[in-house]
Amino acid sequence: MKRILILISVWILFLIFSPRLGLTKEESPIPKLTTFYGKSYKGVQDPEFISYDQLLRNYLVQRIHKNFGIRLDPKNYSGFDLLEIESLFKCKKANEPFDLFLRMFPRYQ
């Protein structure tokens, strides 16, 4: 009887502390971004750079929305602009509007 209780308790603990696989709706873009680490590109028209920039834009737009509640269009800003925008949002004062910082960046269409 003790063995059964121990096995059941171990099984329950395993279920509680095991990683939750397959429960998220969207796959995180972080593993995809790591495939671009250390690569160099011929220019901004390089297809690999374009796919990297699009993935970076989508990831940063999601992260800015999650952390600050601001929805940005990934088509309007470059990936590097979004990195700067996020860092400025982290440094802004509580009474400063977000629009003040967004005006500093040109929008791409």
C-alpha positions as CSV (number, residue, x, y, z in Angstrom):
1,M,0.0,0.0,0.0
2,K,2.9,2.4,0.8
3,R,4.4,1.7,-2.6
4,I,1.2,2.6,-4.4
5,L,0.9,5.9,-2.4
6,I,4.6,6.7,-3.1
7,L,4.2,6.0,-6.8
8,I,1.0,8.1,-7.0
9,S,2.6,11.0,-5.2
10,V,5.7,10.8,-7.4
11,W,3.5,10.8,-10.5
12,I,1.5,13.8,-9.3
13,L,4.7,15.7,-8.5
14,F,6.1,14.8,-11.9
15,L,2.9,16.2,-13.6
16,I,3.0,19.4,-11.5
17,F,6.7,20.2,-12.1
18,S,7.1,18.9,-15.7
19,P,7.4,21.4,-18.4
20,R,4.1,22.2,-20.1
21,L,4.6,21.1,-23.7
22,G,2.2,22.0,-26.4
23,L,0.0,24.2,-24.2
24,T,0.9,27.5,-25.8
25,K,-1.1,28.7,-28.8
26,E,1.8,30.4,-30.6
27,E,5.3,29.2,-30.9
28,S,7.9,31.6,-29.5
29,P,10.0,33.3,-32.2
30,I,13.1,33.2,-29.9
31,P,14.3,29.8,-31.2
32,K,13.8,31.0,-34.8
33,L,15.8,34.2,-34.0
34,T,18.7,32.2,-32.7
35,T,19.2,30.7,-36.2
36,F,20.3,34.1,-37.4
37,Y,22.9,34.7,-34.7
38,G,26.4,35.3,-36.1
39,K,25.3,35.6,-39.7
40,S,26.4,38.4,-41.9
41,Y,24.3,39.8,-44.8
42,K,25.2,41.3,-48.1
43,G,22.8,44.2,-47.6
44,V,19.2,45.1,-46.7
45,Q,18.0,43.5,-49.9
46,D,19.4,40.1,-48.9
47,P,16.5,37.6,-48.5
48,E,17.9,36.2,-45.3
49,F,18.2,39.7,-43.8
50,I,14.6,40.5,-44.8
51,S,13.3,37.3,-43.1
52,Y,15.4,38.1,-40.0
53,D,14.1,41.6,-39.9
54,Q,10.5,40.5,-40.2
55,L,10.9,37.9,-37.5
56,L,12.6,40.5,-35.2
57,R,9.8,43.1,-35.9
58,N,7.0,40.6,-35.0
59,Y,8.8,39.5,-31.9
60,L,9.4,43.0,-30.7
61,V,5.9,44.2,-31.4
62,Q,4.6,41.3,-29.3
63,R,7.0,42.1,-26.5
64,I,6.2,45.9,-26.5
65,H,2.5,45.1,-26.4
66,K,3.0,42.6,-23.6
67,N,5.2,44.9,-21.5
68,F,3.7,48.3,-22.2
69,G,0.2,47.7,-23.6
70,I,1.0,49.6,-26.9
71,R,0.1,48.0,-30.2
72,L,2.5,48.9,-33.0
73,D,2.4,47.8,-36.6
74,P,5.5,45.8,-37.5
75,K,5.3,47.2,-41.0
76,N,5.8,50.8,-39.8
77,Y,9.1,50.4,-38.1
78,S,12.3,48.5,-38.7
79,G,13.5,45.9,-36.3
80,F,16.3,48.2,-35.0
81,D,13.9,51.1,-34.6
82,L,11.7,48.8,-32.5
83,L,14.6,47.9,-30.3
84,E,15.3,51.6,-29.7
85,I,11.6,52.3,-29.1
86,E,11.5,49.5,-26.5
87,S,14.6,50.8,-24.7
88,L,13.1,54.3,-24.6
89,F,9.8,53.0,-23.2
90,K,11.8,51.4,-20.4
91,C,13.4,54.7,-19.6
92,K,10.4,57.0,-19.8
93,K,8.8,58.7,-16.9
94,A,5.4,57.6,-15.7
95,N,3.8,60.9,-16.8
96,E,5.3,61.0,-20.3
97,P,3.1,59.9,-23.2
98,F,4.3,57.1,-25.5
99,D,3.5,59.2,-28.6
100,L,6.3,61.6,-27.6
101,F,8.8,58.8,-28.3
102,L,7.1,57.4,-31.3
103,R,7.4,60.7,-33.1
104,M,11.2,60.4,-33.2
105,F,11.1,57.4,-35.5
106,P,10.2,57.6,-39.2
107,R,7.5,55.2,-40.4
108,Y,8.1,52.8,-43.2
109,Q,5.2,52.0,-45.6
